[in-house]
Amino acid sequence: MELVQLKSRLEAVFFASDEPLKLERLQAIFEVEQELLRQALQELTVDYAQKERGVTLQEIAGGFQLRTRAEYSEWVVKLKRSRRTSLSKAATETLAIIAYRQPVTRAEIEYLRGVESGGIVRMLMEKHLVKILGKKDVPGRPSLYGTSGYFLEFFGLKDLSGLPNLREFSAPDEVGISLEMDFDS
């Protein structure tokens, strides 16, 4: 298969997919050598970055996905007319604790926050931002919580190393982080 053909086919598959596609899955779909696939992905990424395009190809949550360029998100939001949901301060604190301290138990979250957090953890799980990673090997075997693949996808992170360093800011408003999130109901 020629590189030009592979790039066009990759573009079609990315357009049809609503989730990031891992390299292994792409390799199984196209039955090509990994080196050729990587070259096609690199060229597509550069193509989208160099041209005035409405989308970009990004490596997100362990896979690749076509994503709207940030400067055009306003029009996509108007199209989707999705329900805007703001995370409360308590939910934002809980999500930050889970993201930075994972794997973490609910008792550890509550110790750090100083208040009961079971309802908030459940809500974050319902929004698919948090998931149970396993059980802690202590009496009672409490659940261990961590962020989900959707968390990475939603925040546009390749992996958790993309989280901002906590020393870089003291409050979300100081760095312009929006706490409003779109959730499909």
KEVO-678670 format. One record per residue: residue number from 0; residue in three letters; x, y, z of N, C-alpha, C in turn. Coordinates in Angstrom, 3 decimals. Atoms other than C-alpha are relative to their C-alpha. Example, Ala and Ser with C-alpha at 12.3 -4.5 7.8 and 13.67 -1.06 7.14 Angstrom:
2
[atom 0, 'ALA', [0.890, -1.190, 0.000], [12.300, -4.500, 7.800], [0.900, 1.200, 0.000]]
[atom 1, 'SER', [-0.820, -1.190, -0.060], [13.670, -1.060, 7.140], [-0.770, 1.090, 0.730]]
***
This chain:
185
[atom 0, 'MET', [0.855, -1.174, 0.000], [0.000, 0.000, 0.000], [0.901, 1.237, 0.000]]
[atom 1, 'GLU', [-0.756, -1.244, 0.073], [1.319, 3.435, -0.912], [-0.297, 0.871, 1.211]]
[atom 2, 'LEU', [0.146, -0.907, -1.134], [1.836, 6.075, 1.755], [-1.190, 0.936, -0.193]]
[atom 3, 'VAL', [1.105, -0.923, 0.281], [-0.647, 8.441, 0.068], [-1.340, -0.694, 0.236]]
[atom 4, 'GLN', [1.234, 0.762, -0.217], [-3.349, 5.741, 0.063], [-0.237, -0.226, 1.490]]
[atom 5, 'LEU', [0.129, 0.273, -1.429], [-2.660, 4.867, 3.689], [-0.444, 1.245, 0.744]]
[atom 6, 'LYS', [0.393, -1.256, -0.653], [-2.935, 8.500, 4.747], [-1.475, 0.289, -0.227]]
[atom 7, 'SER', [1.417, -0.248, 0.309], [-6.306, 8.843, 2.994], [-0.903, -0.961, 0.761]]
[atom 8, 'ARG', [0.798, 0.992, -0.722], [-7.599, 5.636, 4.546], [0.001, 0.267, 1.500]]
[atom 9, 'LEU', [-0.080, -0.367, -1.422], [-6.366, 6.651, 7.991], [-0.938, 1.159, 0.297]]
[atom 10, 'GLU', [0.855, -1.165, -0.192], [-8.138, 9.969, 7.619], [-1.472, -0.402, 0.048]]
[atom 11, 'ALA', [1.389, 0.472, 0.023], [-11.403, 8.191, 6.755], [-0.364, -0.727, 1.294]]
[atom 12, 'VAL', [0.250, 0.754, -1.234], [-11.118, 5.870, 9.774], [-0.067, 0.946, 1.199]]
[atom 13, 'PHE', [0.036, -0.967, -1.101], [-10.311, 8.752, 12.142], [-1.286, 0.809, -0.031]]
[atom 14, 'PHE', [1.224, -0.774, 0.137], [-13.259, 10.705, 10.783], [-1.204, -0.784, 0.523]]
[atom 15, 'ALA', [1.138, 0.838, -0.402], [-15.622, 7.779, 11.468], [0.042, -0.401, 1.469]]
[atom 16, 'SER', [-0.141, 0.469, -1.376], [-14.273, 6.998, 14.953], [-0.331, 1.104, 1.002]]
[atom 17, 'ASP', [0.300, -0.972, -1.057], [-15.581, 8.683, 18.073], [0.911, -0.181, 1.211]]
[atom 18, 'GLU', [-0.948, 0.208, -1.090], [-12.664, 7.512, 20.212], [1.409, -0.076, -0.565]]
[atom 19, 'PRO', [-1.378, 0.129, 0.479], [-8.875, 7.569, 19.994], [0.294, -1.443, -0.418]]
[atom 20, 'LEU', [-0.349, 1.318, 0.515], [-7.491, 4.649, 17.979], [1.469, -0.290, 0.282]]
[atom 21, 'LYS', [-1.364, 0.387, -0.354], [-4.416, 2.870, 19.295], [0.742, -0.511, -1.234]]
[atom 22, 'LEU', [-0.857, 0.418, 1.090], [-1.498, 2.077, 17.006], [-0.226, -1.467, -0.360]]
[atom 23, 'GLU', [0.200, 1.428, 0.236], [-2.053, -1.677, 17.424], [-1.307, -0.259, -0.760]]
[atom 24, 'ARG', [1.288, 0.184, 0.681], [-5.673, -1.390, 16.333], [0.091, 0.462, -1.450]]
[atom 25, 'LEU', [-0.175, -0.495, 1.368], [-4.738, 0.698, 13.303], [0.805, -0.993, -0.839]]
[atom 26, 'GLN', [-0.833, 0.970, 0.701], [-2.095, -1.841, 12.376], [-0.835, -1.231, -0.387]]
[atom 27, 'ALA', [0.870, 1.146, 0.299], [-4.680, -4.646, 12.568], [-1.002, 0.340, -1.099]]
[atom 28, 'ILE', [0.972, -0.415, 1.022], [-7.163, -2.680, 10.444], [0.646, 0.045, -1.382]]
[atom 29, 'PHE', [-0.622, -0.243, 1.302], [-4.714, -1.775, 7.682], [1.005, -1.067, -0.429]]
[atom 30, 'GLU', [-0.926, 1.093, 0.292], [-2.408, -4.804, 7.892], [1.256, 0.502, -0.716]]
[atom 31, 'VAL', [-1.244, -0.558, 0.532], [0.727, -2.729, 7.240], [1.060, -0.042, 1.087]]
[atom 32, 'GLU', [-1.090, -0.016, -0.972], [4.116, -2.593, 8.898], [-0.111, 1.236, 0.867]]
[atom 33, 'GLN', [0.111, -1.083, -0.962], [4.312, -0.430, 11.972], [0.790, 1.235, -0.441]]
[atom 34, 'GLU', [-0.824, -1.126, 0.455], [7.055, 1.729, 10.429], [-0.746, 0.857, -1.030]]
[atom 35, 'LEU', [0.778, -0.729, 1.005], [4.857, 2.667, 7.440], [-1.169, 0.724, 0.655]]
[atom 36, 'LEU', [1.120, -0.608, -0.717], [1.918, 3.346, 9.757], [0.464, 1.231, 0.774]]
[atom 37, 'ARG', [-0.538, -1.146, -0.752], [4.029, 5.598, 11.988], [0.351, 1.162, -0.933]]
[atom 38, 'GLN', [-0.354, -1.041, 0.962], [5.295, 7.492, 8.935], [-1.261, 0.716, -0.486]]
[atom 39, 'ALA', [1.258, -0.589, 0.466], [1.734, 8.031, 7.673], [-0.623, 0.874, 1.086]]
[atom 40, 'LEU', [0.549, -0.786, -1.118], [0.580, 9.221, 11.117], [0.784, 1.291, 0.195]]
[atom 41, 'GLN', [-0.844, -1.189, -0.152], [3.523, 11.621, 11.387], [-0.301, 1.011, -1.108]]
[atom 42, 'GLU', [0.281, -0.907, 1.114], [2.843, 13.058, 7.929], [-1.385, 0.623, 0.116]]
[atom 43, 'LEU', [1.346, -0.557, -0.198], [-0.880, 13.454, 8.660], [0.011, 1.066, 1.088]]
[atom 44, 'THR', [-0.090, -0.971, -1.101], [-0.064, 15.222, 11.922], [0.604, 1.308, -0.508]]
[atom 45, 'VAL', [-0.654, -1.189, 0.558], [2.256, 17.621, 10.090], [-0.922, 0.694, -0.995]]
[atom 46, 'ASP', [0.934, -0.586, 0.975], [-0.271, 18.128, 7.261], [-1.053, 0.859, 0.696]]
[atom 47, 'TYR', [1.034, -0.746, -0.719], [-2.952, 19.190, 9.713], [0.574, 1.203, 0.738]]
[atom 48, 'ALA', [-0.601, -1.093, -0.758], [-0.585, 21.377, 11.719], [0.425, 1.146, -0.911]]
[atom 49, 'GLN', [-0.542, -1.029, 0.886], [0.840, 23.254, 8.710], [-1.060, 0.742, -0.799]]
[atom 50, 'LYS', [1.039, -0.626, 0.816], [-2.405, 24.030, 6.926], [-1.062, 0.609, 0.895]]
[atom 51, 'GLU', [1.094, -0.653, -0.724], [-5.272, 26.247, 8.008], [-1.206, -0.942, -0.024]]
[atom 52, 'ARG', [1.043, 1.017, -0.037], [-7.486, 23.281, 8.879], [-0.823, 0.170, 1.274]]
[atom 53, 'GLY', [0.885, -0.090, -1.155], [-10.401, 23.049, 11.298], [0.245, -1.085, 1.034]]
[atom 54, 'VAL', [-0.294, 1.104, -0.904], [-9.102, 19.828, 12.838], [1.498, -0.240, 0.051]]
[atom 55, 'THR', [-1.389, 0.395, -0.168], [-5.833, 18.417, 14.041], [0.029, -1.468, 0.396]]
[atom 56, 'LEU', [-0.158, 1.390, -0.434], [-4.574, 14.871, 14.542], [0.857, 0.018, 1.248]]
[atom 57, 'GLN', [-0.710, -0.032, -1.276], [-3.555, 14.425, 18.168], [0.131, -1.396, 0.578]]
[atom 58, 'GLU', [-0.178, 1.230, -0.759], [-2.141, 11.596, 20.224], [-0.629, 0.241, 1.355]]
[atom 59, 'ILE', [0.821, -0.205, -1.191], [-4.666, 11.305, 23.038], [-0.266, -1.342, 0.653]]
[atom 60, 'ALA', [0.382, 1.179, -0.785], [-5.146, 8.701, 25.775], [0.516, -1.304, -0.609]]
[atom 61, 'GLY', [-0.608, 1.207, 0.529], [-2.792, 6.203, 24.159], [-0.365, -0.322, -1.432]]
[atom 62, 'GLY', [0.386, 0.224, 1.382], [-4.280, 6.542, 20.675], [0.040, 1.304, -0.780]]
[atom 63, 'PHE', [0.029, -1.177, 0.864], [-4.786, 8.991, 17.816], [-1.443, 0.340, -0.316]]
[atom 64, 'GLN', [1.369, -0.427, 0.255], [-7.872, 11.081, 17.154], [0.009, 1.348, -0.709]]
[atom 65, 'LEU', [0.218, -1.317, 0.587], [-9.024, 13.913, 14.916], [-0.745, 0.834, 1.026]]
[atom 66, 'ARG', [0.610, -0.876, -1.002], [-9.889, 16.825, 17.198], [-0.172, 1.390, -0.593]]
[atom 67, 'THR', [0.234, -1.368, 0.431], [-11.322, 20.273, 16.615], [1.121, 0.888, 0.526]]
[atom 68, 'ARG', [-0.998, -0.972, -0.454], [-8.708, 23.011, 16.749], [-0.681, 0.919, 1.013]]
[atom 69, 'ALA', [0.558, -0.792, -1.102], [-9.229, 25.070, 19.892], [-0.632, 1.298, -0.483]]
[atom 70, 'GLU', [0.525, -1.297, 0.458], [-9.780, 28.304, 17.975], [-1.336, -0.115, -0.732]]
[atom 71, 'TYR', [1.276, 0.193, 0.691], [-12.821, 26.770, 16.228], [-1.052, -0.677, 0.882]]
[atom 72, 'SER', [0.918, 0.720, -0.886], [-14.491, 25.167, 19.245], [-1.326, 0.737, 0.210]]
[atom 73, 'GLU', [1.217, -0.796, -0.198], [-17.013, 28.011, 19.566], [-1.116, -0.446, -0.949]]
[atom 74, 'TRP', [1.001, 0.387, 0.986], [-18.787, 26.901, 16.387], [-0.461, -1.436, 0.190]]
[atom 75, 'VAL', [0.374, 1.387, -0.267], [-18.746, 23.241, 17.309], [-0.984, -0.056, 1.167]]
[atom 76, 'VAL', [0.902, -0.061, -1.155], [-20.379, 24.059, 20.645], [-1.388, 0.447, -0.459]]
[atom 77, 'LYS', [1.296, -0.453, 0.516], [-23.116, 25.953, 18.788], [-0.703, -1.112, -0.762]]
[atom 78, 'LEU', [0.582, 1.111, 0.742], [-23.638, 22.946, 16.526], [-0.569, -1.054, 0.937]]
[atom 79, 'LYS', [0.407, 1.075, -0.904], [-23.827, 20.443, 19.339], [-1.103, 0.425, 0.943]]
[atom 80, 'ARG', [0.965, -0.520, -0.974], [-25.905, 22.668, 21.602], [-0.088, -0.933, 1.205]]
[atom 81, 'SER', [-0.048, 0.931, -1.124], [-24.773, 20.367, 24.358], [-0.261, 0.731, 1.307]]
[atom 82, 'ARG', [0.283, -0.525, -1.323], [-25.757, 20.864, 27.931], [1.330, 0.310, 0.693]]
[atom 83, 'ARG', [-1.207, -0.385, -0.716], [-23.074, 22.765, 29.857], [-0.196, -0.339, 1.475]]
[atom 84, 'THR', [0.043, 0.351, -1.401], [-22.339, 21.415, 33.291], [1.266, 0.504, 0.647]]
[atom 85, 'SER', [-1.174, -0.455, -0.729], [-20.044, 23.106, 35.733], [0.265, -0.962, 1.141]]
[atom 86, 'LEU', [-0.356, 0.798, -1.168], [-18.166, 21.040, 38.235], [0.053, 0.929, 1.197]]
[atom 87, 'SER', [-0.061, -0.777, -1.222], [-18.622, 22.304, 41.733], [1.436, 0.043, 0.505]]
[atom 88, 'LYS', [-1.335, -0.081, -0.595], [-15.594, 23.301, 43.756], [0.365, -1.342, 0.642]]
[atom 89, 'ALA', [-0.246, 1.292, -0.649], [-15.941, 20.045, 45.715], [0.334, -1.082, -1.035]]
[atom 90, 'ALA', [-0.276, 0.988, 1.043], [-16.062, 17.957, 42.515], [1.358, 0.251, -0.645]]
[atom 91, 'THR', [-1.300, -0.352, 0.579], [-13.070, 19.827, 41.084], [1.132, -0.415, 0.935]]
[atom 92, 'GLU', [-1.016, 0.412, -0.982], [-11.087, 19.259, 44.300], [0.163, -1.515, 0.001]]
[atom 93, 'THR', [-0.035, 1.461, -0.038], [-12.000, 15.585, 44.334], [0.665, -0.557, -1.257]]
[atom 94, 'LEU', [-0.601, 0.446, 1.253], [-11.095, 15.117, 40.663], [1.505, 0.278, -0.009]]
[atom 95, 'ALA', [-1.431, -0.330, -0.056], [-7.752, 16.868, 41.217], [0.745, -0.956, 0.929]]
[atom 96, 'ILE', [-0.641, 0.944, -0.929], [-6.958, 14.646, 44.220], [0.171, -1.354, -0.674]]
[atom 97, 'ILE', [-0.069, 1.299, 0.675], [-7.765, 11.539, 42.204], [1.047, 0.035, -1.110]]
[atom 98, 'ALA', [-0.935, -0.087, 1.127], [-5.781, 12.717, 39.173], [1.451, 0.013, 0.459]]
[atom 99, 'TYR', [-1.390, -0.170, -0.426], [-2.649, 13.655, 41.107], [0.481, -1.060, 0.986]]
[atom 100, 'ARG', [-0.414, 0.954, -1.041], [-2.682, 10.971, 43.840], [-0.326, -1.451, -0.339]]
[atom 101, 'GLN', [0.457, 1.349, 0.324], [-4.031, 7.907, 42.008], [1.120, -1.028, 0.040]]
[atom 102, 'PRO', [1.306, 0.463, -0.466], [-4.556, 5.184, 42.878], [-0.240, 0.462, 1.440]]
[atom 103, 'VAL', [0.340, -0.561, -1.300], [-6.375, 6.565, 45.902], [-1.344, -0.562, 0.463]]
[atom 104, 'THR', [1.265, 0.496, -0.555], [-9.111, 5.272, 48.220], [-0.902, 1.180, 0.351]]
[atom 105, 'ARG', [0.928, -1.052, -0.403], [-12.223, 7.211, 49.163], [0.388, 0.563, 1.367]]
[atom 106, 'ALA', [-0.415, -0.477, -1.327], [-10.953, 7.393, 52.756], [1.165, 0.981, -0.118]]
[atom 107, 'GLU', [-1.132, -0.916, 0.201], [-7.735, 9.028, 51.523], [-0.473, 1.331, -0.581]]
[atom 108, 'ILE', [0.578, -1.223, 0.566], [-9.749, 11.518, 49.452], [-0.667, 0.809, 1.109]]
[atom 109, 'GLU', [0.715, -0.680, -1.074], [-11.923, 12.321, 52.461], [0.963, 0.578, 1.043]]
[atom 110, 'TYR', [-1.015, -0.510, -0.937], [-8.857, 12.715, 54.698], [0.590, 1.304, -0.541]]
[atom 111, 'LEU', [-0.599, -1.202, 0.599], [-7.349, 15.230, 52.269], [-0.994, 1.158, -0.085]]
[atom 112, 'ARG', [1.013, -1.043, 0.118], [-10.616, 17.132, 51.743], [-0.595, 0.377, 1.347]]
[atom 113, 'GLY', [0.575, -0.273, -1.316], [-11.799, 16.845, 55.341], [-1.501, -0.170, 0.061]]
[atom 114, 'VAL', [1.447, 0.215, 0.029], [-15.362, 15.927, 54.325], [-0.330, -1.289, -0.752]]
[atom 115, 'GLU', [0.467, 1.207, 0.690], [-17.368, 12.912, 53.067], [-0.053, 0.281, -1.500]]
[atom 116, 'SER', [-0.106, -0.239, 1.444], [-16.863, 12.481, 49.324], [-0.596, -1.106, -0.855]]
[atom 117, 'GLY', [0.554, 1.122, 0.750], [-18.745, 9.323, 48.322], [-0.909, 0.421, -1.135]]
[atom 118, 'GLY', [0.919, -0.466, 1.037], [-21.458, 11.166, 46.388], [0.725, 0.654, -1.160]]
[atom 119, 'ILE', [-0.766, -0.682, 1.056], [-18.941, 13.251, 44.486], [0.763, -1.017, -0.835]]
[atom 120, 'VAL', [-0.728, 1.038, 0.735], [-16.846, 10.202, 43.564], [-0.968, -0.741, -0.921]]
[atom 121, 'ARG', [1.006, 0.670, 0.833], [-20.021, 8.472, 42.298], [-0.367, 0.849, -1.213]]
[atom 122, 'MET', [0.357, -0.894, 1.101], [-20.935, 11.528, 40.198], [1.128, 0.038, -1.038]]
[atom 123, 'LEU', [-1.140, -0.019, 0.920], [-17.417, 11.635, 38.694], [0.090, -1.314, -0.780]]
[atom 124, 'MET', [0.035, 1.291, 0.693], [-17.751, 7.925, 37.871], [-1.123, -0.013, -1.040]]
[atom 125, 'GLU', [1.123, -0.067, 0.942], [-21.148, 8.545, 36.219], [0.358, 0.834, -1.229]]
[atom 126, 'LYS', [-0.461, -0.849, 1.108], [-19.481, 11.235, 34.074], [1.188, -0.630, -0.729]]
[atom 127, 'HIS', [-1.085, 0.780, 0.616], [-16.819, 8.634, 33.164], [1.366, 0.671, 0.100]]
[atom 128, 'LEU', [-1.295, -0.642, -0.216], [-13.988, 10.835, 34.448], [0.873, -0.814, 0.944]]
[atom 129, 'VAL', [-0.680, 0.788, -1.021], [-13.067, 8.407, 37.244], [-0.467, -1.446, -0.112]]
[atom 130, 'LYS', [0.371, 1.416, 0.006], [-13.006, 4.615, 37.444], [0.685, -0.711, 1.160]]
[atom 131, 'ILE', [-0.624, 0.830, -1.033], [-12.195, 1.884, 39.948], [1.152, -0.758, -0.650]]
[atom 132, 'LEU', [-1.194, 0.648, 0.530], [-8.676, 0.606, 39.359], [0.250, -1.366, 0.618]]
[atom 133, 'GLY', [-0.207, 1.265, -0.692], [-8.820, -2.268, 41.822], [-0.353, 0.151, 1.464]]
[atom 134, 'LYS', [0.238, -0.015, -1.445], [-8.872, -2.998, 45.546], [1.339, 0.116, 0.719]]
[atom 135, 'LYS', [-1.211, -0.142, -0.803], [-6.308, -1.976, 48.159], [0.127, -1.230, 0.899]]
[atom 136, 'ASP', [-0.247, 1.210, -0.775], [-4.720, -4.914, 49.965], [0.148, 0.342, 1.490]]
[atom 137, 'VAL', [0.076, -0.304, -1.443], [-5.752, -3.826, 53.487], [-1.349, -0.520, 0.487]]
[atom 138, 'PRO', [1.305, 0.456, -0.504], [-8.602, -4.909, 55.779], [-1.146, 0.847, -0.568]]
[atom 139, 'GLY', [1.157, -0.664, 0.594], [-11.942, -4.080, 54.199], [0.118, 0.139, -1.509]]
[atom 140, 'ARG', [-0.289, -0.078, 1.439], [-10.346, -4.017, 50.704], [-0.739, 1.143, -0.689]]
[atom 141, 'PRO', [0.687, -1.136, 0.625], [-11.460, -0.495, 49.778], [0.388, 0.145, -1.477]]
[atom 142, 'SER', [-0.245, -0.233, 1.419], [-11.732, 0.451, 46.113], [1.076, 1.060, -0.182]]
[atom 143, 'LEU', [-1.014, -0.988, 0.392], [-8.838, 2.309, 44.499], [-0.526, 0.737, -1.230]]
[atom 144, 'TYR', [0.528, -0.817, 1.085], [-9.888, 5.176, 42.236], [1.128, 0.649, -0.787]]
[atom 145, 'GLY', [-0.928, -0.693, 0.879], [-8.088, 6.712, 39.294], [-0.774, 0.616, -1.144]]
[atom 146, 'THR', [0.647, -0.623, 1.145], [-8.812, 8.721, 36.209], [-0.193, -1.027, -1.117]]
[atom 147, 'SER', [0.341, 0.912, 1.101], [-10.282, 7.061, 33.120], [0.665, 0.455, -1.295]]
[atom 148, 'GLY', [-0.452, -0.396, 1.327], [-9.288, 7.080, 29.490], [-0.786, 1.203, -0.499]]
[atom 149, 'TYR', [0.812, -1.142, 0.411], [-12.170, 9.496, 28.952], [0.518, 1.287, 0.632]]
[atom 150, 'PHE', [-0.605, -1.164, -0.643], [-10.533, 11.875, 31.452], [1.109, 0.552, -0.885]]
[atom 151, 'LEU', [-1.105, -0.424, 0.877], [-7.434, 11.960, 29.231], [-0.542, 0.580, -1.298]]
[atom 152, 'GLU', [0.600, -0.447, 1.257], [-9.548, 12.296, 26.100], [-0.657, 1.361, 0.178]]
[atom 153, 'PHE', [0.740, -1.238, -0.226], [-11.726, 15.047, 27.554], [0.926, 1.194, 0.169]]
[atom 154, 'PHE', [-0.924, -1.104, -0.251], [-8.800, 17.144, 28.738], [1.103, 0.088, -1.055]]
[atom 155, 'GLY', [-0.958, -0.067, 1.091], [-6.801, 16.446, 25.572], [1.413, -0.371, 0.403]]
[atom 156, 'LEU', [-1.307, 0.412, -0.497], [-3.962, 14.682, 27.366], [0.443, -1.306, -0.632]]
[atom 157, 'LYS', [-0.561, 1.247, 0.520], [-1.691, 12.065, 25.845], [0.074, -1.020, 1.122]]
[atom 158, 'ASP', [-0.066, 0.836, -1.199], [-1.100, 10.659, 29.326], [0.035, 0.927, 1.211]]
[atom 159, 'LEU', [0.067, -0.807, -1.228], [-1.027, 11.822, 32.950], [1.195, 0.932, 0.174]]
[atom 160, 'SER', [-1.142, -0.909, -0.101], [2.401, 13.409, 32.520], [-0.344, 1.367, -0.591]]
[atom 161, 'GLY', [0.440, -1.267, 0.565], [0.520, 16.130, 30.604], [-0.766, 0.882, 0.978]]
[atom 162, 'LEU', [0.666, -0.824, -1.012], [-1.183, 17.320, 33.794], [0.918, 1.154, 0.393]]
[atom 163, 'PRO', [-0.854, -1.116, -0.424], [0.025, 20.764, 34.860], [0.664, -0.299, 1.342]]
[atom 164, 'ASN', [-0.716, 0.135, -1.263], [2.596, 20.840, 37.632], [-0.714, 0.862, 1.034]]
[atom 165, 'LEU', [0.740, -0.742, -1.025], [0.841, 21.882, 40.836], [0.748, 1.237, 0.489]]
[atom 166, 'ARG', [-0.773, -1.169, -0.438], [3.659, 24.298, 41.634], [-0.152, 1.179, -0.958]]
[atom 167, 'GLU', [0.123, -1.050, 1.008], [2.866, 26.272, 38.466], [-1.131, 0.980, 0.302]]
[atom 168, 'PHE', [1.107, -0.896, -0.316], [-0.314, 27.750, 39.901], [-0.589, -0.352, 1.350]]
[atom 169, 'SER', [0.604, 0.251, -1.307], [-2.262, 28.120, 43.103], [-1.515, -0.099, -0.076]]
[atom 170, 'ALA', [1.450, 0.102, 0.161], [-5.815, 28.397, 41.786], [-0.319, -0.127, -1.481]]
[atom 171, 'PRO', [0.334, 0.197, 1.405], [-7.506, 27.312, 38.543], [-0.222, 1.310, -0.753]]
[atom 172, 'ASP', [0.290, -1.259, 0.681], [-8.647, 30.871, 37.736], [1.268, 0.728, -0.428]]
[atom 173, 'GLU', [-1.234, -0.716, 0.297], [-5.043, 32.085, 37.723], [0.630, -0.461, -1.299]]
[atom 174, 'VAL', [-0.575, 0.481, 1.251], [-4.165, 29.970, 34.694], [-1.056, -0.142, -1.084]]
[atom 175, 'GLY', [1.046, 0.017, 1.003], [-7.460, 30.300, 32.855], [-0.601, -1.358, -0.264]]
[atom 176, 'ILE', [0.604, 1.312, 0.178], [-8.659, 26.742, 33.382], [-1.506, 0.147, 0.180]]
[atom 177, 'SER', [1.439, -0.055, -0.078], [-12.344, 26.527, 32.637], [-0.505, -1.267, 0.686]]
[atom 178, 'LEU', [0.547, 1.144, -0.710], [-14.291, 24.290, 34.972], [-1.329, -0.418, -0.602]]
[atom 179, 'GLU', [1.224, 0.418, 0.677], [-17.245, 24.082, 32.589], [0.342, -1.148, -0.933]]
[atom 180, 'MET', [-0.265, 1.191, 0.789], [-17.488, 20.753, 30.846], [-1.259, -0.378, -0.761]]
[atom 181, 'ASP', [1.123, 0.512, 0.776], [-19.693, 19.298, 28.125], [-0.164, -1.473, 0.297]]
[atom 182, 'PHE', [0.297, 1.407, -0.201], [-21.373, 16.018, 28.936], [-1.240, -0.327, -0.799]]
[atom 183, 'ASP', [1.200, 0.458, 0.699], [-23.734, 14.168, 26.673], [-0.834, -0.774, 1.007]]
[atom 184, 'SER', [0.874, 0.637, -0.991], [-26.678, 13.144, 28.811], [-0.493, -1.323, -0.474]]
***
